Amino acid sequence: MTNRPTLVIKRRTFIVMVLVGLYDFVLLGRLGDIQGVESAHLKALADGIHFRGVPLAPFRGNIVDRHGRLLAGSHHAYSVYAIPIQTRKHRTEEVILLSTLLAIPEKTVQKRLSRRQGFVWIKRRLSPGELATLRSQLSALPGIYLLTETARYYPQGALAGPVLGFTGIDNQGLSGIELTYDKYLTGKPGSLQEEFDVTGQTVKFAQTRVIPSVQGDTVELSLDENIQWMAERACEQAMIHTQGKSVSIVVMHPRTGGILAIAQRPSIDPNHFRDYNPKQYRVLSVSDAIPPGSIFKPVTLAAALQEGTATVNSHYFCPGFKNVLGRRVNCWRPQGHGGETLADVVKNSCNVGFMDLGLGLGVQKFYEYLDRFGLRSRTHIDLPGEALGIFPAMKRVTALDLAIMAFGQTLTVTPIGLLTAIAALANDGVLLTPHVAKRIINQRGDIVKSFDEEVVRRVVSVDVARTVQQMMVGVVSEGTGKLAQVPGYRIAGKTGTAQKVVNGRTEKGIYIASFIGFGPVPHPEVAVIVNVDEPVGAFYGGQVAAPIFGHLVRNIFRYLKIPATEPIKPPKPGEPAMVPSLVNLDPETAQQDAAAFGFPVQFVGQGDVVVDQSIEYGGYRPAGTVLQLKLGRSPRIYLEWVTVPRFTGLTISQATQLAWELGVNVSHQGKGQGHVHRQSIKPGTQVRAGTTIQVWTG
């Protein structure tokens, strides 16, 4: 009996000791967890409470051309920020001073400084004047600090502006390549961290930590800066000469799918993108689906040859029209082409012949080849905003629809989509994915991603592709595309003149003049598409777009040092020959080109460039006719800014000549041919070359 209380006490003591031991074990475990497993996380939380971070923006990755030439880079910019709690004692004075120095409304500054935040921006990207003034006053602005940021710049100005795109205030990509490859270009942000106390004031002898930012990857484009400049100049010249609504040019390397140039007018300078209408941010060749007209015909031709519904020995007859389902569909040549071989159908761009080719294929096969060539889907080019072409629903297509679609009407395609399809023919029947970026390289020089030669599928056989190539060569050497000739080279091409569709209806008298081609054949190095929207005056693709193509491709071949592929064979004296365009060429080149077309030349004046020719290009004259070429000191440089001269006091002829020499245009208002007494733009004003200035006489 006497031992029972002792046993109870012992048991109770043991239970208490076990519970205390368990508690100690849990406590030690939690302590170990805090000191070991969670230490980094908890330290970060603590630092977040008493460390204030100022963001350090990374340098955005460079964008360079295929030879490493800089197209988009970053530089230092200065911004001003505030720590609101540190401005409490002098906030009224600081609001007035900051508003005056930075041209910001006082209410805006007051609102920003009153925020309950550890960090607020006052103004981003200060101008040099603002920076200098603010630096001189920083001692009178407690809680206000300067921070070095990065800003984007484009050293070549408007070169490939819509393609490169631009960035926002936080260096985020907003359009073009900047948007497509934003995750590679952005880099990794850092921060500048400083200790502060519970009142928000900086701690004396505070610890400062710097987390460095990491620059973004470099995006190397397939674009060639020099070829891009050539295409830009060609667009500008075309806009001035044709007075079109817009002009677009795309140059592709057909064996890799790499884009060598994309140019357009109107365009933008990404350094000043806010000065432009947002509609101009689009890459027209990618975002706009247009009726292709006859430049679509090689697709129909290739499909018919591949399916065997036509052969090189097939014959056709064109009376100038064809009746389909009781409706008369005219050829572009009202009197017709008569009897033709398949090569003649292509060379003459005969609509009747291509209607026969389309009807021979049938609706199902025609649509099958649209899909094979990728025309009913996006090309997946690495630019934002790619449009889809529009085609009638296959189950609703009649024979009449098919006949018209076969020569490129009642359907729409994007220029990049059609160029990709035609480039497949240049690439012996293999379709590739077009791309603007060639590869992505990190800061260590390692290739992160490569884009060259992404094969989609084979669309036609090698034999069919080469047959189409040869027939397209005939278009340039003997057919509607003669003005696209490049002396010494075999060029394959196709002209196109499409009626525009406005509000769902085909409009008469409004056209898109086009040319698509590649060369030199049989091993093409470039494929090019040229589109001129609503040219004034001449509107046929062979008149308007073909010479643009010819001049551009000639310059590209010279730049790439591609040797001539065949001897130049001028026509015999007296034979009808087409007059080439020789303006803006140097005398030696002009003489060579004229000789290739069968014309001797006579130079007038002095200078190192042809500024005018006696017979307008595109017309036919007997070979041997002498062309008189006027020389001048320099070509018209369309990509520069021009100072408007004083036209008042000059005659109309004098004003016109002066404007031409400077690279601007004049529009005469008023009656008579007297002296100019007023002009629409003041003398001394800087305008873009090609600007039209109105002048008044009378």
C-alpha positions in Angstrom: 0.0 0.0 0.0 2.8 2.4 0.8 4.4 1.9 -2.6 1.4 2.8 -4.7 1.8 6.6 -4.6 5.4 6.3 -5.5 4.5 4.3 -8.6 1.9 6.8 -9.7 4.4 9.7 -9.3 7.0 7.8 -11.3 4.5 7.1 -14.1 3.4 10.7 -14.2 7.0 11.9 -14.2 7.8 9.5 -17.1 4.9 10.7 -19.2 5.8 14.3 -18.6 9.4 13.7 -19.5 8.3 11.9 -22.7 6.1 14.8 -23.6 8.9 17.3 -22.9 11.2 15.2 -24.9 8.8 15.1 -27.8 8.3 18.9 -27.6 12.1 19.4 -27.5 12.4 17.1 -30.5 9.8 19.1 -32.5 11.3 22.4 -31.4 14.8 21.3 -32.5 13.4 19.9 -35.7 11.6 23.2 -36.5 14.7 25.1 -35.5 16.8 23.0 -37.9 14.2 23.5 -40.6 14.3 27.3 -40.1 18.1 27.5 -39.9 18.6 25.0 -42.7 15.9 24.2 -45.2 14.0 27.5 -45.0 16.9 29.8 -44.2 17.3 31.2 -47.7 13.6 31.8 -48.1 13.1 33.5 -44.7 16.2 35.6 -45.3 14.8 36.8 -48.6 11.5 37.7 -46.8 13.5 39.6 -44.2 15.6 41.4 -46.8 12.4 42.3 -48.6 11.1 44.1 -45.6 14.2 46.2 -44.8 15.8 46.3 -48.3 14.4 48.6 -50.9 15.1 47.6 -54.5 15.6 50.0 -57.5 15.2 48.0 -60.8 18.2 47.8 -63.1 17.0 47.3 -66.6 19.1 44.9 -68.7 20.6 45.8 -72.1 18.2 44.4 -74.7 19.9 42.0 -77.1 21.1 43.4 -80.4 19.5 42.8 -83.8 22.0 42.4 -86.6 21.9 41.5 -90.3 23.3 38.3 -91.7 26.8 39.8 -91.7 26.7 41.1 -88.1 25.9 44.7 -89.0 23.9 46.4 -86.2 20.3 47.1 -87.0 19.0 47.6 -83.5 21.0 48.2 -80.3 20.7 49.8 -76.8 22.2 52.8 -75.1 22.1 54.4 -71.7 19.2 56.6 -70.8 18.5 58.5 -67.6 15.3 58.5 -65.6 14.3 60.1 -62.4 12.5 58.3 -59.5 11.4 59.2 -56.0 11.2 57.5 -52.6 7.9 59.2 -51.5 8.4 58.9 -47.7 11.7 60.8 -48.0 10.0 63.7 -49.6 7.4 64.4 -46.9 9.2 67.4 -45.3 9.8 69.3 -48.5 7.0 67.9 -50.8 5.4 71.2 -51.7 8.7 72.8 -52.8 9.8 69.7 -54.6 6.5 69.4 -56.5 6.9 73.0 -57.8 10.6 72.5 -58.7 10.1 69.1 -60.4 7.1 70.4 -62.4 9.2 73.3 -63.6 12.3 71.3 -64.5 10.6 68.4 -66.2 7.6 70.1 -67.7 5.1 67.8 -65.8 1.8 69.2 -64.4 2.1 69.9 -60.6 -1.0 67.7 -59.9 0.8 64.7 -61.6 3.9 65.2 -59.5 1.9 65.7 -56.3 0.0 62.5 -57.0 3.1 60.4 -57.6 4.9 61.7 -54.5 1.9 61.0 -52.3 1.7 57.3 -53.1 2.3 54.9 -50.3 5.1 53.0 -52.2 8.8 52.6 -51.6 9.6 53.6 -55.2 7.8 55.6 -57.9 8.9 56.9 -61.3 8.7 60.6 -61.9 9.8 60.7 -65.5 11.4 58.2 -67.8 14.1 58.8 -70.5 15.1 62.4 -69.7 16.3 64.6 -72.6 19.9 65.9 -72.3 18.6 69.3 -71.3 16.4 67.9 -68.6 19.2 65.7 -67.3 21.7 68.6 -67.0 19.2 70.9 -65.3 18.0 68.2 -62.9 21.6 67.2 -61.9 22.3 70.8 -60.9 19.3 70.8 -58.6 19.4 67.3 -57.0 20.9 68.7 -53.8 17.6 70.6 -53.3 15.5 67.6 -53.9 15.8 65.0 -51.0 14.2 61.7 -51.9 14.7 62.3 -55.7 17.2 60.2 -57.5 18.6 59.6 -61.0 18.8 56.1 -62.4 20.6 54.8 -65.5 18.4 52.8 -67.7 18.7 51.4 -71.3 16.8 52.6 -74.4 16.5 51.2 -77.8 17.9 52.8 -80.9 18.0 52.0 -84.6 21.2 53.3 -86.2 20.0 52.9 -89.8 16.8 55.0 -89.2 13.9 53.9 -91.4 15.8 50.9 -92.9 13.4 47.9 -92.5 11.5 49.9 -90.0 8.2 47.8 -89.9 10.2 44.6 -90.0 12.4 45.4 -87.0 9.5 46.9 -85.1 10.0 49.0 -81.9 9.8 48.7 -78.1 7.8 50.4 -75.4 9.0 52.5 -72.4 10.0 49.4 -70.5 11.9 48.0 -73.5 9.2 45.4 -74.2 8.8 44.5 -77.9 5.6 45.9 -79.4 5.9 45.0 -83.1 8.0 43.3 -85.7 11.0 41.2 -84.8 11.2 43.1 -81.5 7.8 41.4 -80.6 8.4 38.0 -82.2 11.7 37.4 -80.4 11.0 39.5 -77.3 11.7 36.6 -74.8 15.2 36.2 -76.3 16.0 39.9 -76.6 14.6 41.0 -73.2 17.4 39.8 -71.0 17.3 39.4 -67.2 16.6 42.5 -65.0 18.7 43.2 -61.9 18.3 45.6 -59.0 20.1 48.0 -56.7 19.1 47.3 -53.1 19.6 49.5 -50.1 18.7 49.0 -46.4 16.1 51.3 -44.7 14.5 51.6 -41.3 10.9 51.3 -40.2 10.2 55.0 -41.1 11.5 54.5 -44.7 14.7 56.4 -44.2 18.1 55.1 -45.3 20.0 53.5 -42.5 23.4 55.0 -41.7 26.2 52.8 -42.9 23.6 50.9 -44.8 24.5 47.8 -46.7 24.0 48.1 -50.5 23.6 45.1 -52.8 23.8 45.0 -56.5 22.1 42.2 -58.5 23.5 42.7 -62.0 21.3 42.5 -65.0 22.0 40.1 -67.9 21.9 41.3 -71.5 19.5 39.6 -73.9 20.5 37.3 -76.7 21.5 38.6 -80.2 19.1 37.9 -83.0 20.9 37.6 -86.3 18.6 38.2 -89.2 18.7 36.7 -92.7 18.3 40.3 -94.0 21.3 41.8 -95.8 21.7 45.4 -95.0 22.9 46.3 -98.5 20.2 44.4 -100.3 17.7 46.0 -97.9 18.9 49.5 -98.9 18.6 48.5 -102.6 15.0 47.4 -102.0 14.2 50.6 -100.0 15.5 52.8 -102.8 13.6 50.8 -105.4 10.3 51.3 -103.3 10.9 55.0 -103.0 11.6 55.4 -106.7 8.5 53.4 -107.6 6.3 55.5 -105.3 7.5 58.7 -107.0 7.4 57.4 -110.6 4.0 55.6 -110.3 2.4 57.8 -107.7 0.9 54.6 -106.3 -0.9 54.2 -103.0 1.8 51.8 -101.7 4.7 49.7 -102.9 6.1 46.5 -101.4 9.1 44.4 -102.3 10.3 41.1 -100.8 13.6 39.4 -101.7 14.1 35.8 -100.7 16.9 33.3 -100.9 14.9 30.3 -102.4 17.2 27.5 -101.3 17.0 28.4 -97.6 13.8 30.4 -97.2 15.7 33.3 -95.7 14.4 36.8 -96.4 17.1 39.1 -97.7 15.0 42.2 -97.8 11.5 43.4 -97.1 10.8 47.0 -98.0 7.7 49.1 -98.4 6.3 52.5 -98.8 4.8 54.0 -96.7 7.2 53.0 -94.0 8.3 54.1 -90.5 11.4 55.1 -88.6 11.2 53.0 -85.4 13.3 55.7 -83.6 10.2 58.0 -83.9 7.4 55.4 -84.3 4.9 57.6 -82.4 5.1 60.2 -85.2 3.4 57.7 -87.6 -0.1 56.4 -88.1 -0.4 52.9 -86.5 -1.5 51.5 -89.8 2.0 52.0 -91.1 3.4 49.7 -88.4 2.2 46.7 -90.5 4.5 44.8 -92.8 2.3 45.0 -95.9 3.7 41.9 -97.6 2.7 39.8 -94.5 -0.4 41.5 -93.2 -2.4 42.3 -96.4 -4.0 39.7 -98.6 -4.4 41.0 -102.2 -5.7 39.6 -105.5 -2.6 38.3 -107.2 -3.7 38.4 -110.8 -1.4 36.7 -113.4 1.5 36.2 -111.0 -0.6 33.4 -109.6 -0.5 31.5 -112.9 2.7 29.5 -112.3 0.9 27.7 -109.5 -1.9 26.6 -111.9 0.7 25.6 -114.5 2.7 23.5 -112.1 -0.4 21.7 -110.8 -1.5 20.9 -114.4 1.9 19.5 -115.4 2.2 17.5 -112.2 -1.2 15.9 -112.6 -0.6 15.3 -116.3 -3.7 17.2 -117.5 -1.3 19.3 -119.6 2.1 18.6 -121.1 4.7 20.6 -122.9 3.2 19.4 -126.2 -0.3 20.6 -125.4 -2.0 23.0 -127.8 -4.6 25.7 -127.1 -6.6 28.2 -129.0 -7.5 31.7 -127.8 -10.2 33.7 -129.7 -10.0 36.4 -127.0 -12.7 35.0 -124.7 -14.1 31.8 -123.3 -17.7 31.0 -122.5 -18.1 29.2 -119.1 -21.6 28.3 -117.8 -23.1 30.8 -120.2 -20.9 33.7 -119.2 -18.2 35.2 -121.4 -14.9 35.6 -119.7 -12.4 37.8 -121.7 -8.7 37.4 -122.2 -6.7 40.5 -121.5 -6.0 40.7 -125.2 -9.4 41.3 -126.9 -8.3 40.0 -130.3 -7.0 36.8 -128.8 -3.8 35.0 -129.2 -4.9 32.3 -131.7 -3.2 28.9 -131.7 -0.7 28.4 -128.9 1.6 25.9 -127.4 1.7 25.6 -123.6 4.9 27.7 -123.6 3.1 30.4 -125.6 0.2 30.4 -123.1 2.7 31.2 -120.4 4.7 33.6 -122.4 1.6 35.5 -123.5 -0.1 35.3 -120.1 -3.1 34.1 -121.9 -6.2 34.0 -119.7 -8.1 31.6 -122.0 -5.2 29.1 -121.9 -5.1 29.2 -118.1 -8.8 28.8 -117.9 -8.4 25.6 -119.9 -5.7 24.5 -117.5 -7.8 25.1 -114.4 -10.9 23.4 -115.8 -8.7 20.4 -116.8 -7.6 20.1 -113.2 -11.0 20.2 -111.7 -12.0 21.8 -108.4 -10.7 19.1 -106.0 -7.3 18.9 -107.6 -7.0 22.7 -107.9 -7.7 23.0 -104.1 -5.3 20.2 -103.4 -2.5 22.1 -105.0 -3.5 25.3 -103.2 -2.9 23.4 -100.0 0.3 21.8 -101.3 1.8 25.2 -102.1 0.6 26.4 -98.6 -1.6 29.2 -100.1 -4.7 28.4 -97.9 -2.7 28.5 -94.7 -0.2 30.9 -93.1 3.5 30.5 -94.0 4.4 30.9 -90.3 7.0 33.6 -91.1 8.4 35.0 -87.9 6.6 38.3 -88.1 3.4 39.2 -86.3 0.0 39.8 -88.0 0.3 37.4 -90.9 -3.0 37.3 -92.8 -4.8 34.4 -94.5 -5.7 34.4 -98.1 -9.4 34.3 -99.0 -10.7 31.5 -101.3 -14.3 30.5 -102.1 -15.5 27.4 -100.1 -14.6 24.4 -102.3 -18.1 22.8 -102.1 -19.6 26.0 -103.6 -17.1 26.5 -106.4 -18.5 26.4 -109.9 -16.7 25.9 -113.2 -16.9 29.6 -113.7 -15.3 30.3 -110.3 -12.6 27.7 -111.1 -11.8 29.2 -114.6 -11.4 32.7 -113.1 -9.3 31.5 -110.1 -7.0 29.7 -112.5 -5.6 33.1 -113.7 -5.5 34.7 -110.3 -8.8 36.5 -109.7 -11.7 35.9 -107.2 -9.1 34.9 -104.6 -6.5 36.7 -102.5 -3.1 35.7 -101.1 -0.4 37.5 -99.1 2.7 38.5 -101.1 4.8 36.5 -98.8 2.6 33.5 -99.2 2.8 33.6 -103.0 6.5 34.4 -103.1 7.0 31.3 -100.8 5.1 29.2 -103.3 7.0 30.5 -106.4 10.3 30.1 -104.5 9.4 26.4 -104.1 9.4 26.1 -107.9 12.8 27.9 -108.0 13.9 25.4 -105.3 13.2 22.4 -107.6 9.8 21.8 -106.1 10.6 21.9 -102.3 8.5 24.3 -100.2 10.4 25.9 -97.3 9.2 28.0 -94.3 10.2 31.7 -94.9 12.0 33.4 -92.1 13.5 36.7 -91.2 15.6 35.5 -88.3 18.6 33.4 -89.2 19.7 32.3 -85.8 19.8 33.4 -82.1 23.1 33.7 -80.3 23.6 34.1 -76.5 26.2 36.2 -74.8 28.7 33.3 -74.8 28.5 33.0 -78.5 26.5 29.8 -78.5 23.8 29.3 -81.1 20.5 29.0 -79.2 18.3 28.4 -82.2 18.8 28.2 -86.0 16.1 28.7 -88.7 17.7 28.0 -92.1 16.1 25.6 -94.5 13.0 24.4 -92.6 11.5 22.1 -95.2 7.7 21.9 -95.3 7.1 19.4 -98.1 7.8 18.6 -101.7 5.0 20.1 -103.8 5.9 19.0 -107.4 8.6 16.9 -108.9 12.0 18.2 -109.9 11.2 17.8 -113.6 7.9 19.8 -113.3 9.6 22.5 -111.4 12.3 22.9 -114.0 9.8 22.9 -116.8 7.9 25.7 -115.1 11.2 27.6 -114.6 12.0 27.4 -118.4 8.5 28.6 -119.3 8.8 31.5 -116.9 12.2 32.4 -118.5 10.3 32.7 -121.8 8.0 35.3 -120.2 11.0 37.6 -119.5 13.0 36.9 -122.7 10.1 37.0 -125.2 6.8 37.7 -123.4 5.1 40.3 -121.2 8.1 40.6 -118.8 10.8 41.9 -121.1 11.5 45.0 -119.0 12.6 42.6 -116.2 15.5 41.4 -118.2 19.0 41.5 -116.6 21.6 41.4 -119.4 23.8 38.4 -119.2 21.4 36.3 -117.0 18.5 34.0 -117.6 15.6 35.4 -115.5 12.3 33.6 -114.8 9.3 35.7 -114.1 5.7 36.5 -114.4 3.8 39.8 -114.7 0.5 40.5 -113.1 -2.2 43.1 -113.3 -5.0 42.4 -110.8 -8.2 44.4 -110.5 -8.7 45.4 -106.8 -11.5 44.2 -104.7 -13.2 47.1 -102.8 -15.9 46.3 -100.3 -16.2 42.8 -101.7 -16.6 43.9 -105.3 -14.1 44.0 -108.1 -13.5 47.6 -109.1 -12.8 48.6 -112.7 -9.9 51.0 -113.3 -8.2 50.3 -109.9 -5.3 47.9 -110.2 -2.4 46.2 -108.5 0.6 45.9 -110.8 2.9 43.1 -109.9 5.9 41.1 -110.9 7.3 37.9 -109.4 10.5 36.1 -110.5 13.8 34.6 -109.7 17.2 34.1 -111.1 19.7 33.3 -112.4 18.2 30.1 -113.9 19.0 27.2 -113.4 20.4 27.9 -110.0 18.5 30.9 -108.5 20.0 32.9 -105.8 17.1 35.3 -105.3 13.4 35.3 -105.7 11.6 38.7 -105.7 8.0 39.9 -105.6 7.1 43.6 -106.5 3.6 45.0 -105.9 2.5 48.5 -106.8 -0.9 49.4 -105.4 -3.1 51.7 -107.6 -0.4 53.1 -109.9 -1.4 56.3 -111.8 -1.1 56.2 -115.5 0.4 52.9 -116.8 -0.9 50.0 -114.7 0.2 46.8 -116.4 2.7 44.7 -114.3 5.0 44.5 -117.3 5.1 48.3 -117.6 5.2 49.2 -113.9 6.6 46.4 -111.8 8.9 44.5 -114.2 11.5 47.4 -114.6 11.6 47.8 -110.8 12.4 44.1 -110.6 15.0 44.3 -113.3 16.9 47.2 -111.8 16.8 45.7 -108.3 17.9 42.2 -109.4 20.7 43.6 -111.5 22.1 45.5 -108.5 21.7 42.5 -106.3 23.7 40.3 -108.7 26.5 42.8 -108.9 26.6 43.1 -105.1 26.7 39.3 -104.7 29.2 39.0 -107.5 27.2 36.4 -109.4 29.0 35.8 -112.8 27.0 36.2 -116.0 25.3 32.9 -117.1 25.0 33.6 -120.8 26.3 35.9 -123.6 24.4 39.0 -124.3 22.6 38.7 -127.7 21.1 42.0 -128.9 18.4 41.9 -131.5 19.3 42.5 -135.2 19.2 46.1 -136.5 15.6 47.0 -137.6 13.9 44.4 -135.4 11.4 45.8 -132.9 13.1 46.1 -129.5 11.9 47.3 -126.1 13.5 50.5 -124.8 15.1 49.8 -121.4 15.1 52.1 -118.4 18.5 53.7 -118.1 17.9 56.6 -115.7 20.1 56.6 -112.5 22.7 54.3 -114.1 26.3 55.3 -114.6 27.3 55.9 -118.2 29.2 52.6 -118.6 26.3 50.5 -117.2 23.7 52.5 -119.2 25.7 51.9 -122.4 26.0 48.1 -121.7 22.3 47.8 -120.9 21.2 49.8 -124.0 23.5 47.6 -126.2 22.0 44.4 -124.7 18.5 45.7 -125.8 19.9 46.7 -129.3 20.2 50.5 -128.9 23.4 52.6 -129.3 23.5 55.7 -127.1 24.6 59.3 -127.4 25.5 61.1 -124.2 24.6 64.8 -123.7 26.0 67.0 -120.9 28.5 66.2 -118.2 28.2 64.0 -115.1 28.5 60.5 -113.8 24.9 59.4 -113.9 22.1 59.3 -116.5 19.3 61.7 -115.4 17.1 61.5 -118.5 16.6 59.5 -121.7 15.2 60.7 -125.1 12.8 57.8 -125.5 10.7 56.6 -122.5 11.3 53.1 -121.4 8.7 50.4 -122.2 8.1 51.5 -125.8 9.2 49.7 -128.9 11.6 51.1 -131.4 13.6 49.5 -134.2 16.9 48.1 -132.9 19.7 50.4 -133.8 17.7 53.6 -132.9 20.0 56.0 -131.1 19.0 56.8 -127.5 20.1 60.2 -126.3 21.0 60.1 -122.6 21.4 63.2 -120.5 24.1 63.1 -117.9 24.1 64.8 -114.5 26.2 65.1 -111.4 24.4 62.7 -109.1 21.3 60.4 -109.0 18.2 61.4 -107.2 18.7 60.1 -103.6 15.2 59.3 -102.4 16.1 58.3 -98.9 17.4 61.7 -97.7 15.9 64.8 -96.3 15.8 67.7 -98.6 15.7 71.5 -97.9 12.9 73.2 -99.7 14.3 75.8 -102.1 12.8 79.2 -102.9 10.7 78.7 -106.0 9.2 82.3 -106.0 10.4 84.3 -109.0 11.2 81.3 -111.1 9.3 80.1 -114.2 7.5 76.8 -114.0 10.1 75.1 -116.1 12.9 76.5 -113.9 11.0 75.4 -110.7 10.4 71.9 -112.1 14.0 71.5 -113.1 15.3 72.7 -109.7 12.8 70.4 -107.9 13.9 67.4 -109.9 17.5 68.0 -109.2 16.9 68.2 -105.5 14.6 65.2 -105.3 11.2 66.8 -104.7 8.2 67.3 -107.0 6.2 70.4 -107.8 2.5 70.6 -108.7 1.5 73.7 -110.7 -1.6 75.6 -109.6 -3.1 78.6 -111.4 -3.3 79.7 -115.0 -0.6 80.5 -117.4 3.1 79.8 -117.4 4.3 82.9 -115.7 6.6 83.2 -112.6 5.9 81.5 -109.3 4.5 83.9 -106.7 3.6 81.4 -103.9 4.6 78.0 -102.7 2.9 75.6 -100.3 6.0 74.8 -98.1 8.2 77.6 -96.9 11.8 77.8 -98.2 14.3 76.2 -95.8 11.9 73.6 -94.5 13.2 70.0 -94.2 11.0 67.5 -96.0 11.4 63.9 -97.1 12.7 63.5 -100.7 9.8 62.9 -103.1 7.5 65.4 -101.3 5.2 67.3 -103.7 5.2 71.1 -103.3 2.4 73.1 -104.8 3.4 76.3 -106.6 1.1 79.1 -107.9 1.5 81.3 -110.9 -0.6 84.1 -112.4 
